């Protein structure tokens, strides 16, 4: 199926990079294609206990201190705690292995064990400051002494603890994770029950609020502040296991020096895509000297014309690349043009310079059965209700889309998902403002077949929605959305096309807010 054969955000070169994710474990739901939360602990009840009236809810966060999924989890838990204040008590538990000698090991090596010790000691010395300290230490790239100074902590006392008591602290962590069978970072337990929701501040906040009994809920639960987000966590996944990532095989890496040109747009809304591609390219070609060239500069314009570049960034490799030992592994992703090789733009580009700019517009392509897409959409809606955002005058177009195979629409989960796309398009036609209420109602169970209940809940007639959804008008609209998505390689669960030219994804409200402001003021 073409829709999922080539995902915009998945670089095929990843097959060469055996362990970029630090031993991450990701699971994909066959039903929706959405990446699920990390596996729950095996020996923990599924349901959280109610919070005792007047007491604090208890959240335990099990992490590895260098896990690329664990550290963002610490940040979103901190965000939720800042809102709930003393009604949420947080404790960190570190996932380590203990040898028979008593020494510790961890997935990301000895430096992670040392970080675990420092952070565990701060938890012992100043438990109320531990989470804030850990988040700040992460922001400072591990400079724990600077973080300690900012929080008024005694670095000598921490050093003394690391040299002595830290062993017992990590032993306790090891025994707890062994008893509960917790092996994945992050794992969240709330009031003794496994948390299986999204690793983002709003979902965690909602889960904690659900533990408070009627009449005892903090007032913030009724009016969640804008600081909470469903998209402020890292891409879903987890670190697990007890082995360090293996090195790349020798045949995949060539250290030969060469100049690697990148023609790019410095005014792009996001360079994240380019950074991801470069991060992988420089692992395969450590000797590459990267030279970024502004597409609007004199040199850039010459390159654009010479190599007929229609998408940016354009990744240009010299013809001598063919002589390198790993060229055969790369060849299928390269195209020879004149005296250079260009990386396939479907892999590395996200700006379509040949498309006509449509100022102040954002097209949101999404799969309605994707929990990730639903989280992003609700964050988008939260922002769109803000007066200062409405004043920007940006037009948002919601575009559920499908794949196209032999001229026919296809969806990963089959006809039910196509029917949901048609229903949502019908709601947009009948009552445009109510689509957001419908999406919010659907959030907890986007794949439910009881769609009539959700339609009725937002004040619409199921019969009327069904009739319009089955019309040729709606079927053609879905086909148009899907063809447009195909034209711009928008094939992820949710991806945004800004001003008909630039594809981007969003990871939080503030990033989206900045993008809206930028296109509104161009």
C-alpha positions as CSV (number, residue, x, y, z in Angstrom):
1,X,0.0,0.0,0.0
2,X,1.6,3.2,-1.1
3,X,0.5,5.3,1.9
4,X,2.7,3.3,4.3
5,X,5.4,2.1,1.9
6,X,7.4,5.2,2.3
7,X,6.9,7.3,5.4
8,X,8.0,10.9,5.3
9,X,9.7,10.9,8.7
10,X,11.4,7.5,8.4
11,X,14.7,7.6,6.6
12,X,15.4,4.3,4.9
13,X,19.1,4.8,5.7
14,X,18.2,3.7,9.2
15,X,18.7,0.1,8.1
16,X,22.4,0.9,8.1
17,X,22.3,2.2,11.7
18,X,21.7,-0.8,13.8
19,X,21.2,0.9,17.2
20,X,20.5,4.6,16.9
21,X,17.8,4.3,19.5
22,X,20.0,3.1,22.4
23,X,18.3,-0.2,22.7
24,X,14.8,1.2,22.4
25,X,11.8,-1.0,22.2
26,X,8.9,0.2,20.2
27,X,5.7,-1.7,19.6
28,X,3.2,-0.9,16.9
29,X,-0.5,-1.6,17.2
30,X,-1.7,-3.7,14.3
31,X,-5.1,-2.1,14.4
32,X,-4.0,1.5,14.2
33,X,-0.4,1.7,13.2
34,X,0.1,4.0,16.3
35,X,3.2,3.5,18.5
36,X,1.9,2.4,21.9
37,X,3.2,3.5,25.3
38,X,6.0,1.5,26.8
39,X,5.2,-2.0,28.1
40,X,3.6,-2.0,31.5
41,X,5.2,-3.6,34.6
42,X,4.2,-7.2,34.8
43,X,3.6,-7.4,38.6
44,X,1.6,-4.2,38.9
45,X,-2.2,-4.0,39.1
46,X,-3.8,-2.3,36.0
47,X,-6.0,0.0,38.0
48,X,-4.8,2.9,40.2
49,X,-6.3,3.2,43.7
50,X,-8.3,6.3,44.6
51,X,-6.3,9.0,46.3
52,X,-7.1,9.3,50.0
53,X,-9.1,12.6,50.4
54,X,-6.8,15.4,51.4
55,X,-3.7,13.4,50.5
56,X,-1.5,13.6,47.5
57,X,-1.6,11.2,44.5
58,X,1.5,9.1,44.3
59,X,3.4,8.8,41.0
60,X,6.5,6.6,40.6
61,X,8.6,7.1,37.4
62,X,11.0,4.3,36.5
63,X,13.8,5.6,34.3
64,X,17.3,5.2,33.0
65,X,19.0,8.5,33.4
66,X,20.4,8.6,29.8
67,X,17.4,7.0,28.0
68,X,16.2,9.3,25.2
69,X,12.6,8.4,26.2
70,X,13.1,8.5,30.0
71,X,14.4,12.1,30.2
72,X,11.5,13.6,28.3
73,X,9.2,11.7,30.6
74,X,10.8,13.4,33.6
75,X,10.1,16.8,32.0
76,X,6.4,16.1,31.3
77,X,5.9,14.7,34.8
78,X,7.5,17.8,36.2
79,X,5.1,19.9,34.1
80,X,2.1,18.0,35.5
81,X,3.4,18.4,39.1
82,X,3.9,22.1,38.7
83,X,0.1,22.4,38.1
84,X,-1.0,20.0,40.8
85,X,1.6,21.2,43.3
86,X,1.4,19.4,46.6
87,X,-1.4,17.2,45.4
88,X,1.0,15.1,43.4
89,X,4.0,13.4,45.0
90,X,6.6,12.1,42.5
91,X,9.4,9.6,43.1
92,X,12.1,8.5,40.7
93,X,13.3,4.9,40.6
94,X,16.3,4.0,38.5
95,X,16.4,0.9,36.3
96,X,19.8,-0.8,36.7
97,X,21.2,-4.3,36.8
98,X,23.3,-5.6,39.7
99,X,26.0,-8.2,39.3
100,X,26.8,-10.9,41.9
101,X,29.9,-8.7,42.8
102,X,27.5,-6.0,43.8
103,X,28.5,-3.7,41.0
104,X,25.9,-2.0,38.8
105,X,25.5,-1.9,35.0
106,X,22.9,-0.1,32.9
107,X,21.9,-0.1,29.2
108,X,23.8,3.1,28.3
109,X,27.0,2.2,30.1
110,X,29.0,3.3,33.1
111,X,28.2,7.0,32.7
112,X,24.5,6.2,33.1
113,X,25.2,4.4,36.4
114,X,27.1,7.4,37.7
115,X,24.2,9.7,36.7
116,X,21.8,7.4,38.5
117,X,23.9,7.6,41.6
118,X,24.0,11.4,41.6
119,X,20.3,11.7,41.0
120,X,19.4,9.1,43.6
121,X,21.6,10.9,46.1
122,X,19.8,14.1,45.5
123,X,16.6,12.2,46.1
124,X,17.9,11.1,49.5
125,X,19.4,14.5,50.5
126,X,16.6,16.8,49.1
127,X,13.6,14.7,48.0
128,X,11.4,17.7,47.3
129,X,14.0,19.1,44.8
130,X,15.0,15.8,43.1
131,X,12.7,16.0,40.1
132,X,13.5,19.7,39.4
133,X,17.2,19.0,39.8
134,X,17.1,16.0,37.4
135,X,15.2,18.0,34.7
136,X,17.7,20.9,35.1
137,X,20.6,18.5,35.0
138,X,19.3,17.1,31.7
139,X,19.0,20.6,30.3
140,X,22.6,21.3,31.3
141,X,23.8,18.2,29.4
142,X,24.7,16.5,32.7
143,X,26.5,19.4,34.5
144,X,25.1,18.3,37.8
145,X,27.2,20.6,39.9
146,X,25.8,23.7,38.1
147,X,22.3,22.3,38.6
148,X,23.0,21.6,42.3
149,X,24.3,25.2,42.7
150,X,21.1,26.6,41.2
151,X,19.0,24.7,43.8
152,X,21.2,25.4,46.7
153,X,22.4,21.8,47.1
154,X,25.6,20.8,48.9
155,X,27.8,19.3,46.2
156,X,30.2,17.9,48.8
157,X,27.4,16.0,50.5
158,X,26.3,14.7,47.1
159,X,29.8,13.5,46.4
160,X,30.0,11.8,49.7
161,X,26.7,10.0,49.1
162,X,27.8,8.9,45.6
163,X,31.0,7.4,47.1
164,X,29.1,5.6,49.9
165,X,25.3,5.4,50.3
166,X,24.5,5.5,46.6
167,X,25.2,1.7,46.4
168,X,22.4,1.0,48.8
169,X,20.1,3.4,47.0
170,X,20.6,1.7,43.7
171,X,20.3,-1.7,45.3
172,X,16.9,-0.7,46.6
173,X,16.0,0.5,43.0
174,X,17.2,-2.8,41.6
175,X,15.2,-4.9,44.1
176,X,12.0,-2.8,43.4
177,X,12.3,-3.1,39.7
178,X,13.0,-6.8,39.9
179,X,10.0,-7.4,42.2
180,X,7.6,-5.4,39.9
181,X,9.3,-6.7,36.7
182,X,9.9,-3.2,35.4
183,X,12.4,-3.2,32.6
184,X,11.4,-0.4,30.3
185,X,12.3,3.3,30.6
186,X,10.0,5.1,31.1
187,X,7.4,3.2,33.1
188,X,4.8,5.1,35.2
189,X,2.8,3.8,38.1
190,X,0.1,6.0,39.7
191,X,-1.3,5.1,43.1
192,X,0.0,1.5,42.7
193,X,-1.6,0.9,39.3
194,X,0.1,0.8,35.9
195,X,-0.3,3.8,33.7
196,X,-0.8,3.0,30.1
197,X,-1.5,6.4,28.6
198,X,0.6,8.8,26.6
199,X,3.9,10.1,28.0
200,X,2.8,13.7,27.8
201,X,1.9,16.2,30.5
202,X,-1.9,16.5,29.8
203,X,-2.6,12.7,29.7
204,X,-0.6,12.2,32.9
205,X,-2.3,15.1,34.5
206,X,-5.7,13.7,33.5
207,X,-4.8,10.3,34.8
208,X,-3.8,11.7,38.2
209,X,-6.9,13.8,38.4
210,X,-9.0,10.7,37.8
211,X,-7.7,9.3,41.1
212,X,-9.2,12.0,43.2
213,X,-12.7,11.4,44.6
214,X,-15.6,13.7,44.0
215,X,-15.4,16.8,46.1
216,X,-11.6,16.3,46.6
217,X,-10.4,17.2,43.1
218,X,-7.9,20.1,42.9
219,X,-9.5,23.0,41.1
220,X,-6.9,22.7,38.4
221,X,-8.5,19.4,37.3
222,X,-11.6,21.3,36.2
223,X,-9.7,23.9,34.3
224,X,-6.4,22.5,33.0
225,X,-4.0,25.3,32.1
226,X,-2.4,25.9,28.7
227,X,1.0,24.8,30.0
228,X,-0.2,21.2,29.7
229,X,0.1,19.5,26.4
230,X,-0.6,16.2,24.8
231,X,2.4,16.5,22.5
232,X,5.2,17.7,24.8
233,X,6.7,14.2,25.2
234,X,9.3,12.6,23.1
235,X,8.4,10.2,20.3
236,X,6.8,7.2,21.9
237,X,9.1,4.3,22.8
238,X,11.2,2.9,25.6
239,X,14.7,1.8,26.5
240,X,15.0,-1.8,27.7
241,X,17.4,-4.6,28.0
242,X,20.9,-4.8,29.5
243,X,23.2,-4.5,26.6
244,X,24.9,-1.4,25.2
245,X,24.2,-0.6,21.6
246,X,26.4,-2.4,19.1
247,X,28.7,-0.5,16.8
248,X,28.0,-0.2,13.1
249,X,29.5,-2.9,11.0
250,X,32.8,-1.9,9.4
251,X,31.4,-2.3,5.9
252,X,28.7,0.3,6.7
253,X,31.2,3.1,7.5
254,X,33.7,4.9,5.4
255,X,36.0,7.6,6.9
256,X,37.2,9.0,3.5
257,X,37.0,12.8,3.7
258,X,34.8,14.7,1.1
259,X,32.7,17.8,0.9
260,X,29.0,17.2,1.5
261,X,26.9,20.2,0.2
262,X,23.4,20.9,1.5
263,X,21.3,23.5,-0.2
264,X,18.7,24.6,2.4
265,X,16.3,27.4,3.4
266,X,17.5,29.2,6.5
267,X,14.0,30.6,6.9
268,X,12.5,27.1,7.2
269,X,10.0,26.6,10.0
270,X,12.0,23.7,11.3
271,X,15.4,22.2,10.6
272,X,14.6,19.1,12.6
273,X,14.3,16.9,9.5
274,X,17.7,18.1,8.1
275,X,19.3,17.5,11.5
276,X,18.0,14.0,11.6
277,X,19.3,13.2,8.1
278,X,22.7,14.8,8.9
279,X,23.0,12.9,12.1
280,X,22.7,9.6,10.2
281,X,24.8,10.6,7.3
282,X,27.7,11.6,9.5
283,X,27.6,8.2,11.2
284,X,28.0,6.5,7.9
285,X,30.5,9.0,6.5
286,X,32.4,10.4,9.5
287,X,34.9,12.1,7.2
288,X,32.3,14.2,5.5
289,X,32.7,18.0,5.8
290,X,29.3,19.5,5.7
291,X,28.8,22.8,3.9
292,X,25.3,24.4,4.1
293,X,24.4,26.8,1.4
294,X,21.5,29.2,1.4
295,X,19.2,28.3,-1.5
296,X,18.5,32.1,-1.9
297,X,22.2,33.0,-2.2
298,X,24.0,33.5,-5.5
299,X,25.8,30.1,-5.0
300,X,22.6,28.4,-3.9
301,X,20.7,29.6,-6.9
302,X,23.4,28.3,-9.2
303,X,23.2,24.9,-7.6
304,X,19.4,24.9,-7.7
305,X,19.5,25.6,-11.5
306,X,22.4,23.3,-12.3
307,X,20.9,20.3,-10.6
308,X,17.2,21.1,-11.2
309,X,16.5,21.1,-7.5
310,X,12.8,21.4,-6.7
311,X,12.8,20.3,-3.0
312,X,14.8,21.4,-0.1
313,X,17.0,20.6,1.7
314,X,19.0,19.0,-1.2
315,X,21.8,16.7,-0.1
316,X,24.6,16.7,-2.6
317,X,27.4,14.1,-2.6
318,X,30.5,14.2,-5.0
319,X,30.8,11.6,-7.7
320,X,33.7,10.1,-5.9
321,X,31.2,8.6,-3.5
322,X,31.0,5.7,-5.9
323,X,34.5,4.7,-4.9
324,X,33.7,4.3,-1.2
325,X,33.3,0.8,0.3
326,X,29.8,1.4,1.5
327,X,28.5,3.0,-1.7
328,X,26.5,-0.1,-2.8
329,X,24.6,0.1,0.5
330,X,23.7,3.7,-0.3
331,X,23.2,3.6,-4.1
332,X,19.5,2.9,-4.1
333,X,18.9,6.1,-2.2
334,X,21.0,8.3,-4.5
335,X,20.4,9.8,-8.0
336,X,23.2,10.7,-10.3
337,X,22.8,14.2,-11.8
338,X,25.6,15.5,-13.9
339,X,28.8,15.3,-11.7
340,X,27.1,14.6,-8.3
341,X,24.8,12.3,-6.5
342,X,21.6,13.7,-4.8
343,X,19.9,12.0,-2.0
344,X,16.3,11.0,-3.0
345,X,14.2,14.1,-2.0
346,X,11.4,11.8,-0.9
347,X,13.8,10.8,1.9
348,X,15.5,14.0,3.0
349,X,13.4,17.0,1.8
350,X,10.4,18.7,3.2
351,X,10.1,22.1,1.3
352,X,8.6,22.1,-2.1
353,X,10.0,25.2,-3.8
354,X,8.0,24.6,-7.0
355,X,4.6,24.7,-5.2
356,X,2.7,28.1,-5.1
357,X,2.8,29.6,-1.7
358,X,-0.6,30.0,0.0
359,X,0.0,32.5,2.8
360,X,-1.3,31.9,6.3
361,X,-2.6,28.4,5.6
362,X,-2.0,25.1,7.3
363,X,-3.2,21.8,6.0
364,X,-3.2,19.0,8.6
365,X,-3.1,15.5,7.1
366,X,-4.1,12.9,9.6
367,X,-5.3,9.3,10.2
368,X,-8.4,9.4,12.5
369,X,-7.6,6.1,14.1
370,X,-4.2,7.2,15.3
371,X,-4.0,8.2,19.0
372,X,-0.9,10.3,18.2
373,X,-2.8,12.2,15.6
374,X,-5.7,12.8,18.0
375,X,-3.3,14.2,20.7
376,X,-1.8,16.6,18.2
377,X,-5.2,17.7,16.9
378,X,-6.5,18.5,20.4
379,X,-3.3,20.5,21.2
380,X,-3.9,22.4,17.9
381,X,-7.5,23.1,19.0
382,X,-6.4,24.3,22.4
383,X,-4.2,26.9,20.7
384,X,-6.8,27.9,18.2
385,X,-9.2,29.0,21.0
386,X,-6.7,31.6,22.2
387,X,-7.6,35.2,21.1
388,X,-4.0,36.1,20.3
389,X,-3.8,33.0,17.9
390,X,-7.2,33.8,16.3
391,X,-5.9,37.3,15.7
392,X,-3.2,35.9,13.5
393,X,-5.7,35.1,10.8
394,X,-4.2,31.7,9.9
395,X,-6.6,29.2,8.1
396,X,-6.5,25.6,9.4
397,X,-7.7,22.9,7.0
398,X,-8.3,19.4,8.5
399,X,-7.6,16.7,5.9
400,X,-8.1,13.1,6.9
401,X,-6.4,11.1,4.2
402,X,-6.0,7.6,2.9
403,X,-3.5,5.7,0.7
404,X,-4.2,5.2,-3.0
405,X,-3.6,1.8,-4.6
406,X,-4.5,1.1,-8.2
407,X,-6.8,4.1,-8.1
408,X,-8.6,3.0,-5.0
409,X,-8.5,4.4,-1.5
410,X,-7.0,2.2,1.1
411,X,-6.4,2.5,4.9
412,X,-4.2,0.5,7.2
413,X,-7.2,-0.8,9.2
414,X,-9.4,-1.2,6.2
415,X,-13.0,0.0,5.5
416,X,-13.8,1.1,9.1
417,X,-11.1,3.8,9.0
418,X,-12.2,5.0,5.5
419,X,-15.7,5.3,6.8
420,X,-14.5,7.3,9.8
421,X,-12.7,9.7,7.4
422,X,-15.9,10.1,5.4
423,X,-17.9,10.8,8.5
424,X,-15.5,13.5,9.7
425,X,-15.5,15.2,6.3
426,X,-19.3,15.1,6.4
427,X,-19.3,16.7,9.9
428,X,-17.0,19.4,8.5
429,X,-19.5,20.1,5.8
430,X,-22.6,20.1,8.0
431,X,-21.2,22.0,11.0
432,X,-17.6,23.0,10.7
433,X,-17.2,24.2,14.3
434,X,-18.4,20.9,15.7
435,X,-15.7,18.8,14.2
436,X,-13.5,19.8,17.2
437,X,-16.1,18.7,19.7
438,X,-16.4,15.4,17.8
439,X,-12.7,14.8,17.9
440,X,-12.5,15.6,21.6
441,X,-15.3,13.1,22.2
442,X,-13.5,10.5,20.2
443,X,-10.1,11.0,21.9
444,X,-10.4,8.2,24.4
445,X,-11.5,5.6,21.9
446,X,-10.9,6.8,18.3
447,X,-11.5,3.3,16.8
448,X,-14.9,2.7,18.5
449,X,-17.6,1.4,16.1
450,X,-20.2,3.3,18.2
451,X,-19.8,6.4,16.2
452,X,-23.5,7.3,16.4
453,X,-23.0,8.0,20.1
454,X,-20.3,10.5,19.5
455,X,-22.2,12.2,16.7
456,X,-25.3,12.5,18.9
457,X,-23.2,13.8,21.8
458,X,-22.1,16.9,19.7
459,X,-25.7,17.6,18.7
460,X,-25.8,16.2,15.2
461,X,-28.1,13.6,13.5
462,X,-26.4,10.3,12.9
463,X,-28.7,9.7,9.9
464,X,-27.8,13.0,8.3
465,X,-24.1,12.5,8.9
466,X,-24.3,8.9,7.4
467,X,-26.2,10.1,4.3
468,X,-23.7,12.8,3.5
469,X,-20.7,10.6,4.4
470,X,-21.8,8.1,1.8
471,X,-22.3,10.7,-1.0
472,X,-20.1,11.1,-4.0
473,X,-19.2,14.6,-2.9
474,X,-17.5,13.3,0.3
475,X,-15.9,10.4,-1.5
476,X,-14.4,12.8,-4.0
477,X,-13.2,15.1,-1.2
478,X,-11.4,12.2,0.5
479,X,-9.8,11.3,-2.8
480,X,-8.7,14.9,-3.3
481,X,-7.2,15.0,0.2
482,X,-5.4,11.7,-0.4
483,X,-4.0,12.8,-3.8
484,X,-2.7,16.0,-2.3
485,X,-1.1,14.0,0.5
486,X,0.6,11.8,-2.0
487,X,1.8,14.7,-4.0
488,X,3.7,16.1,-1.0
489,X,4.7,12.8,0.5
490,X,2.6,13.4,3.6
491,X,2.4,9.8,4.7
492,X,2.8,9.8,8.5
493,X,0.0,9.5,11.0
494,X,-0.2,13.3,11.2
495,X,1.9,15.8,9.3
496,X,1.3,19.5,8.6
497,X,1.7,21.4,5.3
498,X,2.4,25.0,5.9
499,X,1.5,27.5,3.2
500,X,1.3,24.7,0.6
501,X,5.1,24.4,0.6
502,X,6.6,23.1,3.8
503,X,6.0,19.8,5.6
504,X,6.6,19.7,9.3
505,X,5.5,17.9,12.4
506,X,4.9,19.4,15.8
507,X,6.0,18.3,19.2
508,X,4.2,20.6,21.6
509,X,2.0,23.6,21.6
510,X,4.8,26.2,21.9
511,X,6.5,24.9,18.8
512,X,3.2,25.1,16.9
513,X,2.5,28.6,18.3
514,X,5.9,29.8,17.1
515,X,5.3,28.3,13.6
516,X,1.9,30.1,13.3
517,X,3.4,33.4,14.4
518,X,6.2,33.0,11.9
519,X,3.9,32.4,8.9
520,X,1.5,35.1,10.0
521,X,4.3,37.7,10.0
522,X,6.1,36.8,6.8
